[in-house]
């Protein structure tokens, strides 16, 4: 802004800054519980979640991690429960809202 400062542009800039701050706070309030739930997952559950939300089948996840398909299903069930996802689509949506890095492919 250039001097002399007029009231309306200054007030408009302040209103805009406050709106941006409120939006950031709302976003943080929504994402914090998801981060906390994700932090409650153990390493293997995080691996399974990453592979499942990337579209891999339980059999593929098991092959990649060197575990049985039944074990994948057990981990996946705990992930769904801990993340409070009622479906695979819900889990994918949660993962999309979190800054997760995709599991590396060999």
FILUM-851069 format. One record per residue (C-alpha): residue in three letters; z, x, y negated. Coordinates in steps of 0.05 Angstrom, whole numbers, plus 5000, padded with zeros to 4 digits. Each point is the difference from the previous one (the first is absolute). Example, Ala and Ser with C-alpha at 12.3 -4.5 7.8 and 13.67 -1.06 7.14 Angstrom:
// FILUM-851069
residuo = Ala&Z = 5156&X = 5246&Y = 5090 $
residuo = Ser&Z = 4987&X = 5027&Y = 4931 $
***
This chain:
// FILUM-851069
residuo = Unk&Z = 5000&X = 5000&Y = 5000 $
residuo = Unk&Z = 4985&X = 5024&Y = 4931 $
residuo = Unk&Z = 5045&X = 4998&Y = 4939 $
residuo = Unk&Z = 5016&X = 4957&Y = 4964 $
residuo = Unk&Z = 5019&X = 4959&Y = 5060 $
residuo = Unk&Z = 4987&X = 4926&Y = 4996 $
residuo = Unk&Z = 5051&X = 4954&Y = 5032 $
residuo = Unk&Z = 4954&X = 4959&Y = 5045 $
residuo = Unk&Z = 4967&X = 5059&Y = 5037 $
residuo = Unk&Z = 5068&X = 5034&Y = 5008 $
residuo = Unk&Z = 5032&X = 4936&Y = 5027 $
residuo = Unk&Z = 4940&X = 4989&Y = 5046 $
residuo = Unk&Z = 5006&X = 5070&Y = 5028 $
residuo = Unk&Z = 5074&X = 4991&Y = 5012 $
residuo = Unk&Z = 4989&X = 4932&Y = 5034 $
residuo = Unk&Z = 4946&X = 5032&Y = 5044 $
residuo = Unk&Z = 5047&X = 5057&Y = 5020 $
residuo = Unk&Z = 5055&X = 4951&Y = 5017 $
residuo = Unk&Z = 4952&X = 4959&Y = 5043 $
residuo = Unk&Z = 4978&X = 5062&Y = 5037 $
residuo = Unk&Z = 5073&X = 5020&Y = 5011 $
residuo = Unk&Z = 5017&X = 4931&Y = 5027 $
residuo = Unk&Z = 4940&X = 5002&Y = 5047 $
residuo = Unk&Z = 5021&X = 5068&Y = 5026 $
residuo = Unk&Z = 5071&X = 4976&Y = 5012 $
residuo = Unk&Z = 4976&X = 4938&Y = 5037 $
residuo = Unk&Z = 4955&X = 5043&Y = 5044 $
residuo = Unk&Z = 5057&X = 5047&Y = 5015 $
residuo = Unk&Z = 5046&X = 4942&Y = 5017 $
residuo = Unk&Z = 4948&X = 4974&Y = 5049 $
residuo = Unk&Z = 4984&X = 5067&Y = 5033 $
residuo = Unk&Z = 5071&X = 5028&Y = 5006 $
residuo = Unk&Z = 5020&X = 4956&Y = 5059 $
residuo = Unk&Z = 4936&X = 5019&Y = 5036 $
residuo = Unk&Z = 5015&X = 5074&Y = 4989 $
residuo = Unk&Z = 5070&X = 4990&Y = 5026 $
residuo = Unk&Z = 4975&X = 4964&Y = 5062 $
residuo = Unk&Z = 4948&X = 5055&Y = 5012 $
residuo = Unk&Z = 5055&X = 5052&Y = 4993 $
residuo = Unk&Z = 5039&X = 4965&Y = 5055 $
residuo = Unk&Z = 4944&X = 5016&Y = 5050 $
residuo = Unk&Z = 5007&X = 5061&Y = 5043 $
residuo = Unk&Z = 4945&X = 5052&Y = 5005 $
residuo = Unk&Z = 4967&X = 4969&Y = 5061 $
residuo = Unk&Z = 5002&X = 4930&Y = 4970 $
residuo = Unk&Z = 4966&X = 5027&Y = 4938 $
residuo = Unk&Z = 4946&X = 5033&Y = 5042 $
residuo = Unk&Z = 4988&X = 4936&Y = 5039 $
residuo = Unk&Z = 4999&X = 4959&Y = 4936 $
residuo = Unk&Z = 4949&X = 5046&Y = 4968 $
residuo = Unk&Z = 4954&X = 4998&Y = 5059 $
residuo = Unk&Z = 5007&X = 4925&Y = 5011 $
residuo = Unk&Z = 4986&X = 4982&Y = 4927 $
residuo = Unk&Z = 4939&X = 5045&Y = 5002 $
residuo = Unk&Z = 4970&X = 4954&Y = 5052 $
residuo = Unk&Z = 5016&X = 5036&Y = 5065 $
residuo = Unk&Z = 5014&X = 4962&Y = 5063 $
residuo = Unk&Z = 5066&X = 5010&Y = 5036 $
residuo = Unk&Z = 4964&X = 5037&Y = 5056 $
residuo = Unk&Z = 4968&X = 5048&Y = 4949 $
residuo = Unk&Z = 5066&X = 5011&Y = 4965 $
residuo = Unk&Z = 5033&X = 5016&Y = 5066 $
residuo = Unk&Z = 4945&X = 5049&Y = 5019 $
residuo = Unk&Z = 5004&X = 5035&Y = 4933 $
residuo = Unk&Z = 5076&X = 5005&Y = 5000 $
residuo = Unk&Z = 5005&X = 5015&Y = 5075 $
residuo = Unk&Z = 5043&X = 4939&Y = 5015 $
residuo = Unk&Z = 4988&X = 4938&Y = 5042 $
residuo = Unk&Z = 4970&X = 4936&Y = 4973 $
residuo = Unk&Z = 5066&X = 4964&Y = 5016 $
residuo = Unk&Z = 5038&X = 5052&Y = 4958 $
residuo = Unk&Z = 4951&X = 4989&Y = 4943 $
residuo = Unk&Z = 5013&X = 4925&Y = 5005 $
residuo = Unk&Z = 5075&X = 5012&Y = 4997 $
residuo = Unk&Z = 4993&X = 5045&Y = 4938 $
residuo = Unk&Z = 4952&X = 4951&Y = 4968 $
residuo = Unk&Z = 5049&X = 4943&Y = 5011 $
residuo = Unk&Z = 5056&X = 5039&Y = 4967 $
residuo = Unk&Z = 4954&X = 5018&Y = 4942 $
residuo = Unk&Z = 4981&X = 4927&Y = 4991 $
residuo = Unk&Z = 5074&X = 4981&Y = 5001 $
residuo = Unk&Z = 5024&X = 5055&Y = 4954 $
residuo = Unk&Z = 4943&X = 4989&Y = 4950 $
residuo = Unk&Z = 5010&X = 4924&Y = 5004 $
residuo = Unk&Z = 4927&X = 4989&Y = 5015 $
residuo = Unk&Z = 4983&X = 4935&Y = 5034 $
residuo = Unk&Z = 4930&X = 5023&Y = 5021 $
residuo = Unk&Z = 4956&X = 5061&Y = 5005 $
residuo = Unk&Z = 4965&X = 4977&Y = 4936 $
residuo = Unk&Z = 5067&X = 4996&Y = 4965 $
residuo = Unk&Z = 5016&X = 5071&Y = 5023 $
residuo = Unk&Z = 4933&X = 5024&Y = 4975 $
residuo = Unk&Z = 5014&X = 4968&Y = 4932 $
residuo = Unk&Z = 5068&X = 5033&Y = 4997 $
residuo = Unk&Z = 4970&X = 5068&Y = 5017 $
residuo = Unk&Z = 4947&X = 4990&Y = 4946 $
residuo = Unk&Z = 5054&X = 4990&Y = 4948 $
residuo = Unk&Z = 5036&X = 5064&Y = 5021 $
residuo = Unk&Z = 4971&X = 5068&Y = 4984 $
residuo = Unk&Z = 4991&X = 5020&Y = 5073 $
residuo = Unk&Z = 4954&X = 5055&Y = 5021 $
residuo = Unk&Z = 4956&X = 4984&Y = 5060 $
residuo = Unk&Z = 5018&X = 5032&Y = 5067 $
residuo = Unk&Z = 4955&X = 5060&Y = 5014 $
residuo = Unk&Z = 4946&X = 4991&Y = 5053 $
residuo = Unk&Z = 4987&X = 5055&Y = 5051 $
***
